[in-house]
């Protein structure tokens, strides 16, 4: 059976992915694989307020709990996916990434990743 480290590494190894980080809802890193230029601790610390705001938007718009949020920036994407009540997955990707395929794979494997956290 794969470990959380194996699954995070598999996400990170996808073409166009700069970082894959599993973190607690408090922003502390549980596991991370990233290019050397990515400060995973710093990036993870910024996820909780973004996640909370997106979650509140979902409740206010009667769309319920956040599953996945995709943020498009000038130089790439930040994908935040809920894994469980305690954990979140953050994926940083370059603009040229096959975003549809990446989102499909994340959705398909969400339960497997969550079961390891």
DSSP file (Angstrom, degrees, kcal/mol; ACC not computed):
  #  RESIDUE AA STRUCTURE BP1 BP2  ACC     N-H-->O    O-->H-N    N-H-->O    O-->H-N    TCO  KAPPA ALPHA  PHI   PSI    X-CA   Y-CA   Z-CA
    1    1 A X              0   0    0      0, 0.0     0, 0.0     0, 0.0     0, 0.0   0.000 360.0 360.0 360.0 132.9    0.0    0.0    0.0
    2    2 A X        -     0   0    0      1,-0.1     2,-0.2     2,-0.1     0, 0.0  -0.294 360.0-131.7 -68.1 153.8    1.4    3.4   -0.9
    3    3 A X     >  -     0   0    0      1,-0.1     4,-2.1     0, 0.0     5,-0.2  -0.498  27.8-103.0 -95.6 170.7    2.2    5.9    1.8
    4    4 A X  H  > S+     0   0    0    112,-0.3     4,-2.5     1,-0.2     5,-0.2   0.876 124.9  55.8 -60.2 -36.9    1.2    9.6    1.9
    5    5 A X  H  > S+     0   0    0      1,-0.2     4,-2.4     2,-0.2    -1,-0.2   0.902 106.0  50.7 -62.3 -41.5    4.8   10.4    0.8
    6    6 A X  H  > S+     0   0    0      2,-0.2     4,-2.1     1,-0.2    -2,-0.2   0.917 112.3  45.8 -62.9 -44.2    4.4    8.1   -2.3
    7    7 A X  H  X S+     0   0    0     -4,-2.1     4,-1.9     2,-0.2    -2,-0.2   0.889 112.7  49.5 -69.1 -38.9    1.2    9.8   -3.3
    8    8 A X  H  X S+     0   0    0     -4,-2.5     4,-2.5     1,-0.2    -1,-0.2   0.914 111.7  49.9 -64.5 -41.5    2.5   13.3   -2.8
    9    9 A X  H  X S+     0   0    0     -4,-2.4     4,-2.1    -5,-0.2    -2,-0.2   0.889 107.6  54.0 -63.7 -38.8    5.6   12.4   -4.8
   10   10 A X  H  < S+     0   0    0     -4,-2.1     4,-0.4     2,-0.2    -1,-0.2   0.885 110.7  46.1 -64.1 -38.6    3.4   11.0   -7.6
   11   11 A X  H >< S+     0   0    0     -4,-1.9     3,-1.5     1,-0.2    -2,-0.2   0.943 112.8  49.7 -66.8 -47.0    1.5   14.3   -7.8
   12   12 A X  H 3< S+     0   0    0     -4,-2.5     5,-0.2     1,-0.3    -2,-0.2   0.819 103.5  61.2 -61.5 -32.0    4.7   16.3   -7.8
   13   13 A X  T 3< S+     0   0    0     -4,-2.1    -1,-0.3    -5,-0.2    -2,-0.2   0.596  79.5 109.3 -74.4 -10.2    6.2   14.1  -10.6
   14   14 A X  S X  S-     0   0    0     -3,-1.5     3,-1.9    -4,-0.4     2,-0.1  -0.392  86.3 -94.0 -65.7 143.7    3.4   15.1  -13.0
   15   15 A X  T 3  S+     0   0    0      1,-0.3    83,-0.4    -2,-0.1    -1,-0.1  -0.367 110.3  17.4 -60.1 130.3    4.6   17.4  -15.8
   16   16 A X  T 3  S+     0   0    0      1,-0.3    78,-3.1    81,-0.1     2,-0.6   0.353  91.3 125.1  90.5  -5.1    4.0   21.1  -14.9
   17   17 A X  E <   +A   93   0A   0     -3,-1.9    -1,-0.3    76,-0.2    76,-0.3  -0.786  32.8 179.5 -92.3 124.2    3.6   20.5  -11.2
   18   18 A X  E     +     0   0A   0     74,-2.8    17,-2.2    -2,-0.6     2,-0.3   0.791  66.8   2.4 -89.7 -33.3    6.0   22.6   -9.0
   19   19 A X  E     -AB  92  34A   0     73,-1.6    73,-2.2    15,-0.2     2,-0.4  -0.995  47.3-164.7-156.7 147.5    4.8   21.4   -5.6
   20   20 A X  E     +AB  91  33A   0     13,-2.6    13,-2.2    -2,-0.3     2,-0.4  -0.982  22.1 178.2-133.1 123.3    2.4   19.1   -3.9
   21   21 A X  E     -AB  90  32A   0     69,-3.0    69,-3.1    -2,-0.4     2,-0.6  -0.988  20.3-160.2-133.2 125.9    1.8   19.7   -0.2
   22   22 A X  E     +AB  89  31A   0      9,-3.0     8,-3.2    -2,-0.4     9,-1.8  -0.927  30.3 169.2 -99.5 127.0   -0.5   18.0    2.3
   23   23 A X  E     -AB  88  29A   0     65,-2.8    65,-2.9    -2,-0.6     6,-0.2  -0.930  35.5-106.6-137.5 159.2   -1.1   20.3    5.2
   24   24 A X  E >   -A   87   0A   0      4,-2.7     3,-2.4    -2,-0.3    63,-0.2  -0.385  41.7-104.6 -76.1 163.0   -3.2   20.5    8.3
   25   25 A X  T 3  S+     0   0    0     61,-1.7    62,-0.1     1,-0.3    -1,-0.1   0.623 122.3  64.7 -65.4  -9.7   -6.0   23.1    8.3
   26   26 A X  T 3  S-     0   0    0     60,-0.3    -1,-0.3     2,-0.2     3,-0.1   0.473 120.5-107.5 -88.6  -3.9   -3.7   25.1   10.6
   27   27 A X  S <  S+     0   0    0     -3,-2.4     2,-0.4     1,-0.3    -2,-0.1   0.448  73.9 137.0  93.6   0.5   -1.2   25.5    7.8
   28   28 A X        -     0   0    0     17,-0.1    -4,-2.7     1,-0.1    -1,-0.3  -0.676  57.9-114.1 -85.5 135.6    1.4   23.1    9.2
   29   29 A X  E     +B   23   0A   0     -2,-0.4    -6,-0.3    -6,-0.2     3,-0.1  -0.465  31.5 177.5 -71.6 130.7    3.0   20.8    6.6
   30   30 A X  E    S-     0   0A   0     -8,-3.2     2,-0.3     1,-0.4    -7,-0.2   0.808  75.5 -14.6 -94.6 -46.2    2.3   17.1    6.9
   31   31 A X  E     -B   22   0A   0     -9,-1.8    -9,-3.0   -27,-0.1    -1,-0.4  -0.971  68.7-179.7-155.9 148.0    4.2   16.1    3.8
   32   32 A X  E     -B   21   0A   0     -2,-0.3     2,-0.4   -11,-0.2   -11,-0.2  -0.997  16.6-172.8-153.4 145.1    5.6   18.0    0.8
   33   33 A X  E     +B   20   0A   0    -13,-2.2   -13,-2.6    -2,-0.3     2,-0.3  -0.989  31.7 147.9-133.3 127.4    7.4   17.5   -2.5
   34   34 A X  E     -B   19   0A   0     -2,-0.4   -15,-0.2   -15,-0.2   -16,-0.1  -0.989  51.2 -87.1-155.8 160.7    8.5   20.6   -4.3
   35   35 A X    >   -     0   0    0    -17,-2.2     3,-2.0    -2,-0.3   -17,-0.0  -0.378  51.4-108.0 -62.0 152.9   11.1   22.2   -6.6
   36   36 A X  T 3  S+     0   0    0      1,-0.3    -1,-0.1     3,-0.1    -2,-0.0   0.739 117.5  63.0 -59.0 -22.4   13.9   23.7   -4.6
   37   37 A X  T 3  S+     0   0    0    -19,-0.1     2,-0.6     2,-0.1    -1,-0.3   0.574  86.7  86.7 -80.1  -8.5   12.6   27.2   -5.4
   38   38 A X    <   -     0   0    0     -3,-2.0     2,-1.2   -20,-0.2     3,-0.1  -0.834  67.3-150.9 -99.0 121.9    9.3   26.6   -3.5
   39   39 A X     >  -     0   0    0     -2,-0.6     4,-2.5     1,-0.2     5,-0.2  -0.751  15.3-173.7 -87.8  92.8    9.3   27.3    0.2
   40   40 A X  H  > S+     0   0    0     -2,-1.2     4,-2.6     1,-0.2     5,-0.2   0.835  79.0  54.3 -62.4 -35.4    6.6   24.8    1.2
   41   41 A X  H  > S+     0   0    0      2,-0.2     4,-1.6     1,-0.2    -1,-0.2   0.929 111.9  44.0 -64.1 -45.1    6.4   26.0    4.8
   42   42 A X  H  > S+     0   0    0      2,-0.2     4,-0.7     1,-0.2    -2,-0.2   0.924 115.8  46.8 -66.4 -45.3    5.7   29.6    3.8
   43   43 A X  H >< S+     0   0    0     -4,-2.5     3,-1.3     1,-0.2     4,-0.5   0.926 110.7  52.5 -63.3 -44.8    3.2   28.7    1.1
   44   44 A X  H >X S+     0   0    0     -4,-2.6     3,-1.3     1,-0.3     4,-0.6   0.849 100.9  61.7 -60.8 -35.0    1.3   26.3    3.3
   45   45 A X  H 3< S+     0   0    0     -4,-1.6     4,-0.3     1,-0.3    -1,-0.3   0.744 102.5  52.4 -64.4 -22.2    1.0   29.0    6.0
   46   46 A X  T <X S+     0   0    0     -3,-1.3     4,-0.8    -4,-0.7    -1,-0.3   0.546  92.1  77.2 -89.9  -8.1   -1.0   31.1    3.5
   47   47 A X  H <> S+     0   0    0     -3,-1.3     4,-2.9    -4,-0.5     3,-0.4   0.915  79.3  64.7 -72.7 -44.2   -3.5   28.3    2.7
   48   48 A X  H  X S+     0   0    0     -4,-0.6     4,-2.8     1,-0.2     5,-0.2   0.875 103.3  45.7 -53.6 -45.2   -5.9   28.3    5.7
   49   49 A X  H  > S+     0   0    0     -4,-0.3     4,-2.2     2,-0.2    -1,-0.2   0.890 115.2  48.2 -66.4 -34.4   -7.3   31.8    5.3
   50   50 A X  H  X S+     0   0    0     -4,-0.8     4,-2.3    -3,-0.4    -2,-0.2   0.933 113.6  47.3 -65.9 -45.7   -7.8   31.2    1.5
   51   51 A X  H  X S+     0   0    0     -4,-2.9     4,-2.6     1,-0.2    -2,-0.2   0.929 112.1  49.7 -61.4 -46.1   -9.5   27.9    2.3
   52   52 A X  H  X S+     0   0    0     -4,-2.8     4,-2.6    -5,-0.3    -1,-0.2   0.908 110.8  49.4 -61.3 -43.6  -11.7   29.4    5.0
   53   53 A X  H  X S+     0   0    0     -4,-2.2     4,-2.1     2,-0.2    -1,-0.2   0.913 113.2  46.4 -63.4 -42.7  -12.8   32.3    2.7
   54   54 A X  H  X S+     0   0    0     -4,-2.3     4,-2.0     2,-0.2    -2,-0.2   0.881 112.0  51.5 -67.0 -37.5  -13.7   29.8   -0.1
   55   55 A X  H  X S+     0   0    0     -4,-2.6     4,-1.9    -5,-0.2    -2,-0.2   0.916 110.0  48.8 -64.3 -43.8  -15.5   27.6    2.4
   56   56 A X  H  X S+     0   0    0     -4,-2.6     4,-2.8     1,-0.2    -2,-0.2   0.872 108.6  54.1 -65.2 -37.0  -17.6   30.5    3.7
   57   57 A X  H  X S+     0   0    0     -4,-2.1     4,-2.1     2,-0.2     6,-0.2   0.914 107.3  51.7 -61.5 -42.7  -18.4   31.6    0.1
   58   58 A X  H  <>S+     0   0    0     -4,-2.0     5,-3.5     1,-0.2     6,-1.1   0.894 112.6  44.5 -61.1 -41.3  -19.7   28.0   -0.5
   59   59 A X  H ><5S+     0   0    0     -4,-1.9     3,-1.3     4,-0.2    -2,-0.2   0.914 112.9  50.6 -69.7 -42.8  -21.9   28.2    2.6
   60   60 A X  H 3<5S+     0   0    0     -4,-2.8    -2,-0.2     1,-0.3    -1,-0.2   0.839 113.4  45.9 -64.8 -32.3  -23.2   31.7    1.8
   61   61 A X  T 3<5S-     0   0    0     -4,-2.1    -1,-0.3    -5,-0.2    -2,-0.2   0.286 115.4-116.5 -93.9  10.8  -24.1   30.7   -1.7
   62   62 A X  T < 5S+     0   0    0     -3,-1.3    -3,-0.2    -5,-0.1    -2,-0.1   0.816  83.9 119.5  59.0  34.9  -25.7   27.5   -0.5
   63   63 A X      < -     0   0    0     -5,-3.5    -4,-0.2     1,-0.3    -5,-0.1   0.341  63.8-145.9-106.9   3.0  -23.2   25.3   -2.3
   64   64 A X        +     0   0    0     -6,-1.1    -1,-0.3    -5,-0.1    -3,-0.1  -0.183  49.5  10.0  69.9-154.7  -22.0   23.7    0.9
   65   65 A X  S    S-     0   0    0      1,-0.1     2,-0.2    -7,-0.1   -10,-0.1  -0.188  77.6-106.8 -67.0 145.1  -18.5   22.5    1.8
   66   66 A X        +     0   0    0      1,-0.2    -1,-0.1   -15,-0.1     3,-0.1  -0.494  37.3 170.7 -68.9 132.8  -15.5   23.3   -0.4
   67   67 A X        -     0   0    0      1,-0.4    15,-2.4    -2,-0.2     2,-0.3   0.768  67.6  -5.8-103.5 -55.0  -14.1   20.4   -2.4
   68   68 A X  E     -C   81   0A   0     13,-0.2     2,-0.4     2,-0.0    -1,-0.4  -0.997  55.3-165.6-147.1 137.7  -11.6   22.1   -4.7
   69   69 A X  E     -C   80   0A   0     11,-2.9    11,-2.8    -2,-0.3     2,-0.5  -0.989   7.4-159.9-123.1 135.2  -10.5   25.7   -5.4
   70   70 A X  E     -C   79   0A   0     -2,-0.4     2,-0.5     9,-0.2     9,-0.2  -0.966   5.6-168.5-116.9 120.9   -8.4   26.7   -8.4
   71   71 A X  E     -C   78   0A   0      7,-2.9     7,-2.4    -2,-0.5     2,-0.6  -0.940   8.6-152.8-110.8 122.5   -6.6   30.0   -8.2
   72   72 A X  E     +C   77   0A   0     -2,-0.5     5,-0.2     5,-0.2     2,-0.2  -0.849  17.9 179.9 -98.9 123.7   -5.1   31.3  -11.4
   73   73 A X  E >   -C   76   0A   0      3,-3.5     3,-1.1    -2,-0.6    -2,-0.0  -0.636  44.8 -96.1-112.6 172.7   -2.1   33.6  -11.0
   74   74 A X  T 3  S+     0   0    0      1,-0.3     3,-0.1    -2,-0.2    21,-0.1   0.868 123.4  30.5 -57.9 -38.2    0.1   35.3  -13.6
   75   75 A X  T 3  S-     0   0    0      1,-0.1    20,-0.3    19,-0.1     2,-0.3   0.109 128.9 -43.2-113.8  22.1    2.7   32.5  -13.5
   76   76 A X  E <   -C   73   0A   0     -3,-1.1    -3,-3.5    18,-0.2     2,-0.3  -0.955  65.4 -62.8 152.3-168.0    0.6   29.5  -12.6
   77   77 A X  E     -CD  72  93A   0     16,-2.8    16,-2.4    -2,-0.3     2,-0.5  -0.864  19.6-156.9-119.0 148.0   -2.1   27.8  -10.6
   78   78 A X  E     -CD  71  92A   0     -7,-2.4    -7,-2.9    -2,-0.3     2,-0.5  -0.993  16.6-167.0-119.5 120.2   -2.7   27.1   -6.9
   79   79 A X  E     -CD  70  91A   0     12,-3.0    12,-2.5    -2,-0.5     2,-0.5  -0.938   2.9-170.0-111.6 125.3   -5.1   24.2   -6.4
   80   80 A X  E     -CD  69  90A   0    -11,-2.8   -11,-2.9    -2,-0.5     2,-0.4  -0.969   7.7-178.5-117.9 122.2   -6.5   23.7   -2.9
   81   81 A X  E     -CD  68  89A   0      8,-2.9     8,-3.0    -2,-0.5     2,-0.3  -0.978  26.1-126.0-126.9 131.5   -8.4   20.5   -2.3
   82   82 A X  E     + D   0  88A   0    -15,-2.4     6,-0.2    -2,-0.4     3,-0.1  -0.554  28.3 172.6 -70.9 132.3  -10.1   19.4    0.9
   83   83 A X        -     0   0    0      4,-2.2     2,-0.3     1,-0.4     5,-0.2   0.757  62.7 -30.9-104.8 -43.4   -9.0   15.9    2.0
   84   84 A X  S    S-     0   0    0      3,-1.8    -1,-0.4    33,-0.0    31,-0.0  -0.875  76.2 -74.5-158.6-174.2  -10.7   15.6    5.4
   85   85 A X  S    S+     0   0    0     -2,-0.3   -60,-0.1     1,-0.2     3,-0.1   0.696 132.8  33.4 -67.2 -17.1  -11.8   17.7    8.4
   86   86 A X  S    S+     0   0    0      1,-0.1   -61,-1.7   -62,-0.1     2,-0.3   0.603 113.9  56.5-112.1 -16.0   -8.1   18.0    9.3
   87   87 A X  E     -A   24   0A   0    -63,-0.2    -4,-2.2   -62,-0.1    -3,-1.8  -0.900  48.6-172.1-133.6 152.5   -6.1   18.1    6.1
   88   88 A X  E     -AD  23  82A   0    -65,-2.9   -65,-2.8    -2,-0.3     2,-0.5  -0.962  17.7-138.1-135.4 148.2   -5.9   20.0    2.8
   89   89 A X  E     -AD  22  81A   0     -8,-3.0    -8,-2.9    -2,-0.3     2,-0.5  -0.942  15.8-167.4-109.2 132.0   -3.9   19.3   -0.4
   90   90 A X  E     -AD  21  80A   0    -69,-3.1   -69,-3.0    -2,-0.5     2,-0.4  -0.980   4.2-175.4-116.9 129.5   -2.1   22.2   -2.1
   91   91 A X  E     -AD  20  79A   0    -12,-2.5   -12,-3.0    -2,-0.5     2,-0.5  -0.994   8.5-160.8-125.0 127.8   -0.8   21.8   -5.7
   92   92 A X  E     +AD  19  78A   0    -73,-2.2   -74,-2.8    -2,-0.4   -73,-1.6  -0.928  19.9 177.7-106.0 129.0    1.2   24.5   -7.4
   93   93 A X  E     -AD  17  77A   0    -16,-2.4   -16,-2.8    -2,-0.5   -76,-0.2  -0.943  28.8-111.0-135.7 153.3    1.4   24.2  -11.2
   94   94 A X    >   -     0   0    0    -78,-3.1     3,-1.8    -2,-0.3   -18,-0.2  -0.354  38.8-105.1 -75.7 159.7    2.8   26.0  -14.1
   95   95 A X  T 3  S+     0   0    0    -20,-0.3     4,-0.2     1,-0.3   -19,-0.1   0.806 117.3  56.7 -57.4 -31.5    0.5   27.8  -16.7
   96   96 A X  T 3  S+     0   0    0      2,-0.1    -1,-0.3   -80,-0.1   -20,-0.0   0.441  78.8 122.5 -82.9   1.3    1.1   25.1  -19.3
   97   97 A X  S <  S-     0   0    0     -3,-1.8     2,-1.8   -81,-0.2     3,-0.2  -0.259  77.9-108.9 -63.0 149.1   -0.1   22.2  -17.1
   98   98 A X     >  -     0   0    0    -83,-0.4     4,-2.4     1,-0.2     5,-0.2  -0.637  43.8-177.2 -76.6  89.0   -2.9   20.1  -18.4
   99   99 A X  H  > S+     0   0    0     -2,-1.8     4,-2.8     1,-0.2     5,-0.2   0.878  73.7  52.7 -63.3 -42.3   -5.3   21.5  -15.8
  100  100 A X  H  > S+     0   0    0      1,-0.2     4,-2.2     2,-0.2    -1,-0.2   0.930 112.5  44.9 -60.9 -45.6   -8.3   19.4  -16.7
  101  101 A X  H  > S+     0   0    0      2,-0.2     4,-2.5     1,-0.2    -2,-0.2   0.908 113.4  50.7 -65.1 -42.2   -6.3   16.1  -16.4
  102  102 A X  H  X S+     0   0    0     -4,-2.4     4,-2.4     2,-0.2    -2,-0.2   0.929 111.3  47.3 -62.3 -46.0   -4.7   17.3  -13.1
  103  103 A X  H  X S+     0   0    0     -4,-2.8     4,-2.5     2,-0.2    -1,-0.2   0.891 111.5  51.8 -63.1 -39.3   -8.1   18.2  -11.6
  104  104 A X  H  X S+     0   0    0     -4,-2.2     4,-2.7    -5,-0.2    -2,-0.2   0.936 111.1  47.0 -61.0 -46.9   -9.5   14.9  -12.7
  105  105 A X  H  X S+     0   0    0     -4,-2.5     4,-2.0     2,-0.2    -2,-0.2   0.894 112.3  49.9 -63.9 -40.4   -6.6   12.9  -11.1
  106  106 A X  H  X S+     0   0    0     -4,-2.4     4,-0.7     2,-0.2    -1,-0.2   0.924 113.3  45.8 -64.4 -43.8   -6.9   14.9   -7.9
  107  107 A X  H >< S+     0   0    0     -4,-2.5     3,-0.7     1,-0.2     4,-0.4   0.920 113.5  49.7 -64.2 -43.6  -10.6   14.3   -7.7
  108  108 A X  H 3< S+     0   0    0     -4,-2.7     4,-0.2     1,-0.2     3,-0.2   0.840 119.2  37.3 -64.8 -33.9  -10.2   10.6   -8.5
  109  109 A X  H 3X S+     0   0    0     -4,-2.0     4,-2.4    -5,-0.2     5,-0.3   0.371  84.7 103.0-102.0   4.2   -7.5   10.1   -5.9
  110  110 A X  H <X S+     0   0    0     -4,-0.7     4,-2.9    -3,-0.7     5,-0.2   0.906  83.2  47.9 -54.4 -46.9   -8.8   12.3   -3.1
  111  111 A X  H  > S+     0   0    0     -4,-0.4     4,-2.1    -3,-0.2    -1,-0.2   0.883 110.8  51.4 -65.1 -38.5  -10.2    9.4   -1.0
  112  112 A X  H  > S+     0   0    0     -4,-0.2     4,-0.6     2,-0.2    -1,-0.2   0.927 113.7  43.6 -64.2 -44.3   -6.9    7.5   -1.3
  113  113 A X  H >X S+     0   0    0     -4,-2.4     3,-1.3     1,-0.2     4,-0.6   0.935 113.3  51.8 -65.3 -45.8   -4.8   10.5   -0.2
  114  114 A X  H >< S+     0   0    0     -4,-2.9     3,-1.0     1,-0.3    -1,-0.2   0.854 102.5  59.7 -60.7 -35.2   -7.3   11.3    2.6
  115  115 A X  H 3< S+     0   0    0     -4,-2.1    -1,-0.3     1,-0.2    -2,-0.2   0.720 105.1  50.3 -67.8 -18.6   -7.2    7.8    3.9
  116  116 A X  H <<        0   0    0     -3,-1.3  -112,-0.3    -4,-0.6    -1,-0.2   0.559 360.0 360.0 -94.3  -9.7   -3.4    8.1    4.5
  117  117 A X    <<        0   0    0     -3,-1.0    -1,-0.2    -4,-0.6    -2,-0.2   0.467 360.0 360.0 -87.5 360.0   -3.5   11.4    6.4
